[in-house]
Amino acid sequence: MSLIHPINLLDSYDQIEGKVSWQSPSNIALIKYWGKRPVQLPANASISFTLSEAHTITSVAYQPRKSEWVHFSFEGSTEESFADRIVKYLTSLSEIMPWLQLLSFKIESSNSFPHSSGIASSASSMSALSLCLCDIEKMIHKVPHDNENFLKKASYIARLGSGSAARSIYPRLASWGVSSFLTNGADEFATEVKGVKDVFDTFHDDIIIVSDAKKSVSSSAGHALMDNNIFSKSRYQQANLHMSILLKAMAEGDLMTFGKVVEDEALSLHALMMCSDPSYILMKPGTLEVIENIRAFRKETNLPLFFTLDAGPNVHMIYPDSIKRQVNDFTNSRLVSIAHDGRIIKDHVGLGPVKIL
Ligand code: PMV
């Protein structure tokens, strides 16, 4: 049974109109969600840093229902593939948010990062849209949500659009999925993780763009391939073990153990792709070159500089603010030449979504 109940509908929606806007960030998983159960529930618990600079701003204007239900534009143009996804998503929400069918929507969205930067935007875009929808619901139905329940519902709704989007609703560090090592872990929505050392709030994420080409296999297809992956059972055990080691390391401020788990997670994710049937590889030669350089830098300096990967070739380089200067020198001398067009997107752990007034 779902934990989220639909609200009571109004007698009429004829006078209802307005507009809301939210800015919501992307996130980078430290323990990866890879493989799912119906409906959009994670096969294992995951945890991520909420980012800041890489974000989506979405505005939703609503008015009484007209013949056109949803009009969607991305950065000023009508992107049909995005629009189709949004319409499917809103249709899928009709049981939880039945009022959606009674209004018409003009949705405008834009990203802070370049469109073709190879950075996945589903987490930021789906979380921004979910926050708008929950906000509209709350305003027009006068729902007495406290902030906690508002965020929980937004995370639940975001999850249905893109699993990892559930985590973007929360600041700093968020987990999604039940785990015996997490006090409040839930499969239906994410929660904020507290009790880690302050150093993790200072973490940077410099994204080395190795390729901005569209991925050959989408994340949805990748999740589905886990159903028949011969290693899936051991992967879920590994993720669980990693969660316990990572949380302990973060509570104690043990950066080297933290980094080892994060890197093992990234490589396991890509190993699972290679061992899927059919097999596929999303890393590029430049991905390995960046990883080799990060490992060499760590060996030479003993500084806590680590890498992680999303479902793509670009390398997320994560490190505490205290070593920013050394990492900058290293990046300029060894990584800029590997990055595609020298592109590196600089991000850091952030404070979560904000409503734009
Ligand atoms: O939320 P999705 O369906 O795009 O899947 C995200 C999968 C990873 O980014 C690889 C891992 C994660 O937990 O974010």
Boltz pocket constraint, residues with backbone or C-beta under 6 A from the ligand:
constraints:
  - pocket:
      binder: B
      contacts: [[A, 27], [A, 28], [A, 29], [A, 31], [A, 32], [A, 33], [A, 34], [A, 46], [A, 122], [A, 162], [A, 163], [A, 164], [A, 165], [A, 219], [A, 220], [A, 223], [A, 269], [A, 309], [A, 310], [A, 311]]
      max_distance: 6.0
